[in-house]
Amino acid sequence: MTLPDYAIEVKGLIKTYPATKTTPQMQALKGIDLQIPRGSIFGLLGPNGAGKSTLINILAGLTKKTSGSVKIWDRDIDERPRDARAAIGVVPQEISVDPFFTPRESLEVQAGMYGVPAAERRTMELLNALGLGDKANAYVRQLSGGMKRRLMVAKAMTHNPPVLILDEPTAGVDVELRRQLWRYVLELNGRGVTIVLTTHYLEEAQELCDQIAIINRGQVVACEPTTTLLRRMDTRAVVVTPETPLEAAPALAGFDTKLRAGGAFQVTYRTGQSSVEQVLAAVRAAGLHIKDIATEDPDLEDVFVSLTTQAPAAEPAKV
């Protein structure tokens, strides 16, 4: 069997919510085009209300699209809806578990719903992998929030789907549990599972994702390899620690400055217009003696803010 080049293909996807008595017609997705490579960790980022949840709900079969096409593992969601849903596991943002089941029972029921034969179920393997083996027979209502979230990941993997969507999986999870979850996700990816991740922890996306798409107001404003996306910003920062700590950032002609902790200050410059040497010359011209300097490249947060705040907020599209 030939594997598809893309785990998910979305072309011209539009979702319009009809008018109600209190709200006008609204176009939540405005012609989304995405190709998510098989075997990648793909970040899907955007501000609240950008359309991420609508897109995920369409992929999961929970929301009907207005127009456009969607394929999951080369299975069109209109032509082969059951096969498409079988190829994807979704961990939703909201915690949704039956409090009166045990984790073992939850996974067994989930596997049964997908028609997984009893001999092929991996209940304890999944629970152990996610650090829940010792809670297999406890009631779900007795689990912490972080444990419930990990249980949802296990439920999404009971039918061994080739694509896993994680919608804000580490929200409200402490640092150690977050690391444990990412270790398992990276292990899954190493086995060939395609991971689609939404998160508000941009440092996670920057560290984990091979490629990132940023959605804003229902449109894809960027979709590039993470390293390429980070090169979009042409600003750099030089952090200067002077011999005598400052109480206010100095004024340097042609540069933006900002006071940092410990009496240091940051100088921001554009790489196409200035250089580190020019920054240092301006600092010396201001009569400051330099004790130490450090340079900082832009991070994903800088790119995200730049791409999602370039224009004023728009009114909901009326169609």
C-alpha positions in Angstrom: 0.0 0.0 0.0 1.4 3.4 -1.0 1.3 5.9 1.7 0.1 9.4 0.9 2.5 12.3 0.7 0.2 14.4 2.9 -1.6 13.3 6.0 -4.2 16.1 5.6 -5.0 18.1 2.5 -7.4 21.0 2.7 -8.4 23.0 -0.4 -10.6 26.1 -0.6 -12.2 25.3 2.7 -15.0 27.7 3.6 -17.3 27.6 6.7 -20.2 30.0 7.0 -22.3 30.1 10.1 -25.9 31.3 9.3 -27.5 34.3 10.9 -29.4 34.0 14.1 -31.7 36.4 15.9 -28.7 37.9 17.7 -25.8 37.4 15.3 -25.2 38.1 11.6 -24.0 35.5 9.1 -20.3 34.9 9.7 -17.6 33.3 7.6 -15.4 31.5 10.0 -13.1 30.0 7.4 -12.4 32.0 4.2 -10.8 29.6 1.7 -8.3 27.7 3.8 -5.5 25.8 1.8 -3.3 23.5 3.8 -1.1 20.5 3.1 0.3 18.7 6.2 3.2 16.4 5.3 2.9 12.8 6.4 5.1 12.1 9.5 5.6 15.7 10.5 4.8 17.6 13.7 2.7 20.5 12.3 1.8 23.6 14.4 -1.6 25.2 13.8 -1.4 28.6 15.5 -3.6 31.7 15.7 -5.3 34.1 18.2 -8.7 33.2 19.8 -11.5 33.3 17.3 -9.1 32.8 14.3 -10.9 29.7 13.1 -8.6 26.9 14.5 -11.4 25.1 16.4 -13.7 25.3 13.4 -11.1 23.7 11.2 -10.4 21.0 13.8 -14.1 20.3 14.2 -14.5 19.8 10.4 -11.5 17.4 10.4 -13.1 15.5 13.3 -16.5 15.3 11.6 -18.2 17.4 14.2 -18.9 20.4 12.0 -20.0 20.4 8.4 -18.1 22.5 5.9 -19.8 25.0 3.6 -17.6 24.3 0.6 -14.1 23.1 -0.3 -12.5 19.7 0.0 -10.8 17.9 2.8 -8.8 14.7 2.7 -7.4 12.8 5.7 -4.9 10.1 4.8 -6.0 10.4 1.2 -9.7 9.8 2.2 -12.2 12.4 1.2 -14.4 13.3 4.2 -17.5 13.6 1.9 -16.9 10.4 -0.1 -15.4 8.2 2.7 -16.5 9.8 6.0 -16.1 6.7 8.2 -12.7 5.9 6.7 -11.5 9.5 7.1 -12.6 9.6 10.8 -10.9 6.2 11.4 -7.6 7.8 10.2 -7.6 10.5 12.8 -7.5 10.8 16.6 -8.5 14.1 18.2 -7.7 15.3 21.7 -10.1 18.2 22.2 -9.3 21.3 24.2 -12.1 20.7 26.7 -11.7 17.8 29.1 -14.4 15.3 28.4 -14.3 12.0 30.2 -16.9 9.8 32.0 -16.3 10.2 35.7 -17.9 6.9 36.6 -15.6 4.8 34.4 -12.1 3.7 35.2 -9.3 4.6 32.7 -9.2 0.9 31.7 -12.9 0.9 31.0 -12.8 4.2 29.1 -10.2 2.9 26.7 -12.0 -0.4 26.2 -15.2 1.3 25.4 -13.4 3.7 23.0 -11.7 0.8 21.2 -15.0 -1.0 20.9 -16.6 2.0 19.3 -13.9 1.9 16.6 -14.4 -1.8 16.1 -10.9 -2.8 17.4 -10.9 -6.6 18.2 -10.3 -7.4 21.8 -7.1 -9.3 20.9 -5.7 -6.1 19.2 -6.5 -3.6 22.0 -3.5 -1.8 23.6 -5.3 -0.6 26.8 -2.5 -1.1 29.3 0.2 -0.3 26.8 -1.3 3.2 26.3 -2.0 3.7 30.0 1.5 2.8 31.0 3.0 5.0 28.2 1.1 8.0 29.6 1.9 7.3 33.2 -1.6 6.1 34.1 -0.9 2.4 34.6 -1.2 2.6 38.4 -4.6 4.4 37.9 -6.0 1.8 35.5 -8.8 0.7 38.0 -9.4 4.0 39.8 -12.5 6.0 38.9 -11.8 8.8 36.4 -13.4 11.3 38.8 -10.5 10.7 41.2 -7.9 11.7 38.6 -6.2 15.1 38.6 -6.8 17.5 35.6 -3.4 16.6 34.1 -4.2 12.9 34.4 -7.5 13.3 32.7 -5.9 15.2 29.9 -3.4 12.4 29.4 -6.3 9.9 29.5 -7.8 11.8 26.6 -4.6 11.3 24.6 -4.8 7.6 25.3 -8.4 7.5 24.2 -7.5 9.2 20.9 -4.9 6.5 20.2 -7.0 3.4 20.9 -7.7 2.8 17.2 -4.0 3.4 16.3 -4.7 6.3 13.9 -2.0 7.6 11.6 -2.9 11.2 12.4 -3.3 12.7 15.9 -4.6 16.2 16.5 -3.7 17.8 19.9 -5.8 20.9 20.7 -4.1 22.8 23.5 -3.0 19.5 25.1 -0.8 21.0 27.9 -3.3 23.7 29.1 -3.4 23.5 32.9 -0.7 20.8 33.0 2.3 21.2 35.3 5.8 21.2 33.9 6.7 17.6 34.6 3.5 16.2 33.2 4.0 18.4 30.1 7.4 16.9 29.6 6.1 13.4 30.0 3.3 14.1 27.5 5.8 15.5 24.9 8.1 12.5 25.3 5.2 10.3 24.4 4.2 12.5 21.5 7.7 12.5 20.1 7.8 8.7 20.5 4.6 8.5 18.5 6.0 10.8 15.8 9.1 8.6 15.7 6.9 5.7 14.8 5.4 7.6 11.9 2.3 9.2 13.4 1.6 12.7 12.1 1.0 15.2 14.9 -1.1 18.4 14.4 -0.7 20.7 17.4 -2.5 23.8 18.5 -1.0 25.6 21.5 -0.8 29.0 23.1 2.7 28.1 24.5 4.6 29.4 21.5 7.9 28.1 22.8 6.5 24.6 22.6 5.6 25.1 18.9 9.0 26.6 18.1 10.8 23.7 19.7 8.6 20.8 18.5 7.1 21.7 15.1 8.7 21.0 11.8 6.3 23.3 10.0 3.8 26.0 11.3 0.7 27.5 9.8 -0.7 30.7 11.3 -4.4 31.4 10.9 -5.9 34.8 11.5 -9.5 35.9 10.8 -10.3 32.7 9.0 -7.3 32.8 6.6 -3.8 31.3 6.5 -1.4 34.2 6.8 1.7 32.0 6.9 2.6 28.3 6.3 6.3 27.6 6.3 9.0 25.4 7.9 9.6 26.7 11.4 13.2 27.9 10.6 11.9 29.8 7.5 9.1 31.4 9.5 11.6 32.7 12.1 13.7 34.3 9.4 10.8 36.5 8.4 11.7 38.9 11.1 14.5 41.3 10.1 14.9 42.7 13.6 17.6 41.7 16.1 18.3 42.8 19.7 21.5 43.6 21.5 21.4 43.4 25.3 24.1 45.7 26.8 25.2 45.4 30.4 27.0 48.7 31.2 29.7 49.1 33.8 27.3 51.1 36.0 23.7 49.8 36.1 21.2 52.2 34.7 17.9 53.3 36.1 16.4 54.3 32.7 17.1 53.2 29.1 19.4 55.6 27.3 18.3 57.5 24.2 20.3 56.4 21.2 19.7 58.1 17.9 18.2 55.7 15.3 17.5 52.9 17.7 14.8 51.7 20.0 15.9 51.0 23.6 14.3 49.3 26.6 15.5 48.9 30.2 16.2 45.3 31.2 16.6 43.7 34.6 19.8 44.5 36.6 20.3 47.9 35.0 21.0 46.5 31.5 19.2 47.7 28.4 18.1 46.3 25.1 18.8 47.9 21.7 16.6 46.8 18.8 17.8 47.3 15.2 16.9 46.2 11.6 19.5 43.9 10.0 19.1 45.5 6.6 19.7 49.0 8.0 22.2 48.7 10.9 24.7 46.3 12.4 25.9 45.3 15.9 29.0 47.5 15.4 26.8 50.5 14.7 24.8 49.8 17.8 28.0 49.6 19.9 29.3 52.8 18.4 26.0 54.6 19.4 26.4 53.2 22.9 29.9 54.5 23.2 28.9 57.8 21.7 26.4 58.2 24.5 29.3 58.0 27.0 28.5 54.5 28.3 31.1 51.9 29.2 30.2 48.4 28.2 30.7 45.5 30.6 29.1 42.8 28.6 26.9 42.3 25.5 24.6 39.6 24.2 22.6 39.3 20.9 19.1 37.9 20.7 17.3 36.5 17.6 13.5 36.9 17.3 11.4 34.0 18.5 8.1 32.6 17.3 6.2 35.0 19.5 7.7 38.0 17.6 6.7 36.5 14.3 3.2 35.6 15.6 2.5 39.1 16.9 3.8 40.6 13.7 1.6 38.4 11.4 -1.6 38.7 13.5 -1.6 42.4 14.4 -0.7 44.0 11.0 -4.2 45.2 10.4 -7.1 46.3 12.7 -9.7 43.8 13.7 -12.2 43.3 11.0 -16.0 43.0 11.3 -17.4 39.5 10.8 -17.7 38.8 7.1 -21.3 39.0 5.9 -22.1 36.8 3.0 
